[in-house]
Amino acid sequence: MSFPTHRPRRLRTTPAMRRLTAEHRLSAAELILPAFIREGLSEPNPIASMPGVQQHTTDSLKRAAAEAVQLGVGGIMLFGIPAERDARGTASLDPEGVLNKAIRDVKAEVGDDLVIMSDVCLDEFTDHGHCGVLDAHGYVDNDATLEIYGQMAVAQADAGAHVLGPSGMMDGQIAVIRQALEEAGHANTAVVAYAAKYASAFYGPFREAVDSQLTGDRRTYQMDAANRREAILEVELDLEEGADMVMVKPAMSYLDILADVAAMSPVPVAAYQISGEYSMIEAAAANGWIDRRAAITESVLGIKRAGANMVLTYWASELAGWLKETR
């Protein structure tokens, strides 16, 4: 009807025109690098199902953190893999345990130049692989788990974490962690709530990354993929309990959820581009089926466009390097 008065292609004529009129842009400062450290390693251990990602030693983790700072990456999310596990994940509370020590080491390396985040969850530390302690019937005991989460949070804050990421999807976890932090004198330690975390098939490679001992699944506490409105309820509850930021996980398979949360959240919204989403792109690129760099950039831009203020992605440092090249 309006042709030829309106020709939207006019704003696509050159790279410079497309840059000028872009509605969304990626920034290294909005990227968060997930990183794994495994106790007892003498050298970094490549993760077969996640090409380019590795389980770190202390030295390689410190190098990765320093590189992230140099590239302008916004944050790092730390996951620890202990040498010994038990039913209650007690290694998670050890001040000299793998994750708490890693937080201190990274903090000593980069100080406040990088936002140091850490995983408050028991799945890496338990011999059964669940995110909480089990009752006599093998069901995750929500309230008994919360007690440990509060202790974990304080231990990680003591070690120097700027932001704590409780990822277990226990009811009430934000309130318990916030109270524990306040009582321990950590009023300035922030909490990013994994508010809408779904039970997903795309976590597969992560299980290798953390040497998961899980049998069965986590569907009794992580969200059902069929549910959309429920995500808003979960976010609202975490906000009421004091979450400083909220997260949607996975990202690419749940962009509708991310858009819903971004539209209603009064706090910053994070999205986690998870292991399976990463590995699918890497596998397709390795087979020559897609342009790797273009696909990576587009995938993260799609998450940003859906409403994420920050994106956890295993490509954070590599993507930050590309952004630096094209600045």
C-alpha positions as CSV (number, residue, x, y, z in Angstrom):
1,M,0.0,0.0,0.0
2,S,2.7,2.5,1.0
3,F,5.3,1.4,-1.6
4,P,7.3,3.2,-3.0
5,T,7.1,5.8,-0.2
6,H,8.2,3.2,2.3
7,R,11.2,1.1,1.4
8,P,12.6,-0.5,4.7
9,R,15.6,-1.7,2.6
10,R,16.9,1.8,2.6
11,L,18.2,1.3,6.1
12,R,20.1,-1.9,5.1
13,T,22.1,-0.6,2.2
14,T,25.6,-0.7,3.7
15,P,27.3,-2.2,6.7
16,A,27.7,1.3,8.1
17,M,23.9,2.0,7.7
18,R,23.1,-1.3,9.4
19,R,25.4,-0.5,12.3
20,L,23.8,2.9,12.6
21,T,20.3,1.7,12.8
22,A,20.8,-1.5,14.8
23,E,18.3,-1.8,17.6
24,H,20.5,-4.1,19.8
25,R,24.2,-4.3,20.2
26,L,26.4,-6.8,22.0
27,S,28.9,-5.5,24.6
28,A,31.7,-7.5,26.3
29,A,30.7,-5.9,29.6
30,E,27.3,-7.8,29.4
31,L,29.0,-11.2,29.0
32,I,29.7,-13.7,31.8
33,L,32.2,-16.6,31.4
34,P,31.2,-19.9,33.1
35,A,34.4,-21.7,34.3
36,F,35.1,-25.1,35.8
37,I,37.9,-25.9,38.2
38,R,38.6,-29.5,39.2
39,E,40.5,-30.5,42.3
40,G,43.6,-32.5,41.8
41,L,44.4,-31.7,38.2
42,S,48.0,-31.1,37.2
43,E,47.0,-29.6,33.8
44,P,43.8,-28.4,32.2
45,N,41.4,-31.2,31.1
46,P,39.5,-30.7,27.9
47,I,35.8,-31.5,28.0
48,A,35.1,-33.8,25.0
49,S,31.5,-32.8,24.6
50,M,32.2,-29.1,24.8
51,P,35.1,-28.4,22.3
52,G,37.1,-25.4,23.5
53,V,36.0,-25.7,27.1
54,Q,38.1,-27.3,29.8
55,Q,38.2,-28.2,33.5
56,H,40.8,-25.7,34.9
57,T,43.7,-26.0,37.3
58,T,44.3,-23.1,39.6
59,D,46.8,-21.5,37.3
60,S,44.8,-21.9,34.1
61,L,41.7,-20.5,35.9
62,K,43.6,-17.4,37.0
63,R,44.9,-16.9,33.4
64,A,41.3,-17.2,32.1
65,A,40.1,-14.6,34.6
66,A,42.9,-12.3,33.8
67,E,42.2,-12.7,30.0
68,A,38.5,-11.9,30.6
69,V,39.5,-8.7,32.4
70,Q,41.8,-7.7,29.5
71,L,39.0,-8.3,27.0
72,G,36.4,-6.4,29.0
73,V,34.2,-9.3,29.9
74,G,31.8,-8.4,32.7
75,G,31.9,-11.4,35.0
76,I,33.0,-15.0,35.6
77,M,30.8,-17.8,37.1
78,L,32.7,-20.4,39.0
79,F,31.9,-24.1,39.3
80,G,34.0,-26.5,41.5
81,I,34.5,-30.2,41.1
82,P,35.8,-31.8,44.3
83,A,37.9,-34.9,44.6
84,E,35.6,-36.4,47.3
85,R,31.9,-36.4,47.4
86,D,29.3,-37.5,50.0
87,A,25.5,-37.6,50.4
88,R,25.4,-34.1,51.9
89,G,28.0,-32.4,49.8
90,T,30.1,-31.4,52.8
91,A,33.1,-30.4,50.7
92,S,31.1,-27.4,49.6
93,L,31.5,-25.9,53.0
94,D,35.3,-26.4,53.4
95,P,37.0,-23.0,53.3
96,E,39.9,-24.8,51.6
97,G,37.6,-26.7,49.3
98,V,37.9,-26.5,45.5
99,L,35.3,-23.8,44.9
100,N,35.9,-21.6,47.9
101,K,39.7,-21.7,47.2
102,A,39.0,-20.9,43.5
103,I,37.0,-17.8,44.5
104,R,39.9,-16.6,46.7
105,D,42.4,-17.3,43.9
106,V,40.5,-15.4,41.3
107,K,39.8,-12.5,43.6
108,A,43.6,-12.3,44.4
109,E,44.3,-12.3,40.6
110,V,41.7,-9.8,39.4
111,G,40.3,-8.1,42.5
112,D,37.2,-6.1,41.7
113,D,38.0,-5.7,37.9
114,L,35.8,-8.7,37.2
115,V,32.5,-9.6,38.8
116,I,33.2,-12.9,40.5
117,M,30.1,-15.1,40.7
118,S,29.9,-18.6,42.2
119,D,27.5,-21.5,42.1
120,V,25.5,-22.1,45.3
121,C,24.4,-25.7,44.6
122,L,25.2,-29.2,45.8
123,D,25.0,-31.2,42.6
124,E,28.8,-31.1,42.0
125,F,29.4,-32.0,45.6
126,T,27.0,-34.9,46.3
127,D,27.7,-38.5,45.5
128,H,24.1,-38.8,44.1
129,G,24.4,-35.8,41.9
130,H,21.2,-34.0,43.1
131,C,21.1,-30.3,43.9
132,G,20.1,-31.1,47.5
133,V,20.2,-33.7,50.3
134,L,17.9,-36.7,49.9
135,D,15.3,-37.9,52.4
136,A,14.7,-41.6,53.3
137,H,12.6,-42.0,50.1
138,G,15.2,-40.5,47.8
139,Y,13.3,-37.3,47.4
140,V,15.2,-34.0,47.6
141,D,14.5,-32.5,51.0
142,N,13.8,-28.8,50.3
143,D,14.2,-27.4,53.8
144,A,17.2,-29.5,54.8
145,T,18.9,-28.4,51.6
146,L,18.2,-24.7,52.4
147,E,20.1,-24.9,55.6
148,I,23.2,-26.0,53.7
149,Y,22.7,-23.4,51.0
150,G,22.8,-20.7,53.7
151,Q,26.1,-22.0,54.9
152,M,27.5,-22.4,51.4
153,A,26.5,-18.8,50.6
154,V,28.4,-17.5,53.7
155,A,31.5,-19.5,52.9
156,Q,31.6,-18.2,49.3
157,A,31.0,-14.7,50.4
158,D,33.8,-15.1,53.0
159,A,36.0,-16.2,50.1
160,G,35.3,-13.0,48.2
161,A,32.5,-13.7,45.7
162,H,30.7,-10.6,44.5
163,V,27.6,-12.4,43.4
164,L,26.1,-15.7,44.5
165,G,24.1,-17.9,42.1
166,P,21.9,-20.4,43.9
167,S,20.9,-22.7,41.0
168,G,19.1,-25.6,42.8
169,M,15.5,-24.3,42.4
170,M,14.7,-25.0,46.0
171,D,11.6,-23.1,47.3
172,G,12.7,-20.3,49.6
173,Q,16.4,-20.4,48.7
174,I,16.8,-16.7,48.1
175,A,15.2,-15.7,51.4
176,V,17.4,-18.1,53.4
177,I,20.6,-17.1,51.6
178,R,19.8,-13.4,52.0
179,Q,19.2,-13.8,55.7
180,A,22.4,-15.9,56.2
181,L,24.4,-13.2,54.3
182,E,23.0,-10.4,56.4
183,E,23.6,-12.2,59.6
184,A,27.2,-12.9,58.6
185,G,27.9,-9.3,57.7
186,H,27.7,-9.7,53.9
187,A,25.1,-7.1,53.2
188,N,26.8,-6.0,50.0
189,T,27.1,-9.5,48.5
190,A,24.5,-9.7,45.7
191,V,22.4,-12.7,44.7
192,V,21.4,-13.7,41.2
193,A,18.4,-16.0,41.4
194,Y,18.2,-18.9,38.9
195,A,14.5,-18.0,39.1
196,A,13.2,-19.8,36.0
197,K,15.5,-22.8,35.6
198,Y,14.0,-25.6,33.5
199,A,14.6,-29.4,33.5
200,S,16.2,-29.6,30.0
201,A,17.7,-32.1,27.7
202,F,20.3,-29.5,26.7
203,Y,22.3,-29.8,30.0
204,G,23.9,-33.1,28.8
205,P,27.5,-31.8,28.2
206,F,27.5,-29.9,31.5
207,R,27.1,-33.3,33.2
208,E,30.5,-34.3,31.8
209,A,31.9,-30.9,32.6
210,V,31.2,-31.3,36.3
211,D,31.6,-35.1,36.4
212,S,28.0,-35.4,37.5
213,Q,27.1,-38.5,39.6
214,L,23.4,-38.0,38.8
215,T,21.1,-40.9,38.3
216,G,17.5,-40.2,37.3
217,D,16.5,-36.6,36.7
218,R,15.7,-33.3,38.5
219,R,12.1,-32.9,37.3
220,T,10.7,-32.7,40.9
221,Y,12.5,-29.3,41.5
222,Q,13.5,-27.8,38.1
223,M,10.6,-26.4,36.0
224,D,8.6,-28.3,33.4
225,A,9.4,-27.3,29.8
226,A,5.6,-27.0,29.1
227,N,5.1,-24.2,31.6
228,R,5.3,-20.5,30.7
229,R,3.1,-18.6,33.3
230,E,4.8,-20.5,36.1
231,A,8.1,-18.8,35.3
232,I,6.6,-15.4,36.2
233,L,5.4,-16.8,39.6
234,E,8.9,-18.1,40.3
235,V,10.5,-14.8,39.4
236,E,8.0,-12.9,41.6
237,L,8.7,-15.1,44.6
238,D,12.5,-14.6,44.2
239,L,12.0,-10.9,43.9
240,E,10.0,-10.8,47.0
241,E,12.7,-12.8,48.8
242,G,15.4,-10.2,47.8
243,A,17.0,-11.3,44.6
244,D,19.2,-8.6,43.1
245,M,19.1,-10.2,39.7
246,V,17.1,-12.9,38.1
247,M,18.0,-15.6,35.5
248,V,16.4,-17.7,32.9
249,K,18.1,-21.0,32.1
250,P,18.4,-22.4,29.4
251,A,18.4,-19.3,27.1
252,M,18.0,-20.2,23.4
253,S,15.2,-22.8,23.9
254,Y,13.4,-20.4,26.3
255,L,13.5,-17.0,24.6
256,D,9.7,-16.6,25.1
257,I,10.3,-17.0,28.9
258,L,13.2,-14.6,28.8
259,A,11.0,-12.0,27.0
260,D,8.2,-12.5,29.5
261,V,10.6,-12.0,32.5
262,A,12.4,-9.1,30.9
263,A,9.1,-7.3,30.4
264,M,8.1,-7.5,34.1
265,S,11.4,-7.6,36.0
266,P,12.4,-4.4,37.9
267,V,16.0,-5.9,38.3
268,P,18.6,-6.9,35.8
269,V,17.8,-10.1,33.9
270,A,20.5,-12.8,33.0
271,A,20.2,-15.7,30.6
272,Y,22.4,-18.8,30.5
273,Q,23.4,-20.1,27.1
274,I,23.9,-23.6,28.3
275,S,26.2,-26.5,27.4
276,G,24.0,-28.2,24.9
277,E,23.2,-25.0,23.1
278,Y,26.9,-24.3,22.9
279,S,27.8,-27.8,21.7
280,M,25.2,-28.0,19.0
281,I,26.7,-24.9,17.3
282,E,30.2,-26.2,17.7
283,A,29.3,-29.5,16.3
284,A,27.5,-28.0,13.3
285,A,30.4,-25.6,12.7
286,A,32.9,-28.5,12.9
287,N,31.0,-30.3,10.2
288,G,31.0,-27.2,8.0
289,W,27.3,-26.9,8.1
290,I,27.2,-23.3,9.5
291,D,29.5,-20.3,9.7
292,R,30.8,-20.6,13.3
293,R,31.6,-17.0,14.1
294,A,28.3,-15.7,12.5
295,A,26.2,-18.4,14.3
296,I,27.8,-17.7,17.7
297,T,27.3,-13.9,17.3
298,E,23.7,-14.3,16.1
299,S,22.8,-16.7,18.9
300,V,24.0,-14.4,21.6
301,L,22.5,-11.4,19.9
302,G,19.1,-13.3,19.9
303,I,19.4,-13.7,23.6
304,K,20.1,-10.1,24.1
305,R,17.2,-9.1,21.8
306,A,14.8,-11.2,23.8
307,G,15.6,-9.0,26.8
308,A,18.7,-10.3,28.6
309,N,20.8,-7.6,30.3
310,M,23.6,-10.1,30.7
311,V,24.4,-13.4,29.0
312,L,26.3,-16.4,30.5
313,T,28.1,-18.0,27.5
314,Y,31.1,-20.3,27.1
315,W,32.1,-18.0,24.2
316,A,32.3,-14.9,26.4
317,S,36.0,-14.3,26.0
318,E,36.2,-15.3,22.4
319,L,33.2,-13.1,21.5
320,A,34.6,-10.2,23.5
321,G,37.7,-10.5,21.4
322,W,35.7,-10.3,18.2
323,L,33.8,-7.3,19.5
324,K,37.1,-5.6,20.3
325,E,38.3,-6.2,16.7
326,T,35.2,-4.6,15.2
327,R,34.9,-1.7,17.6
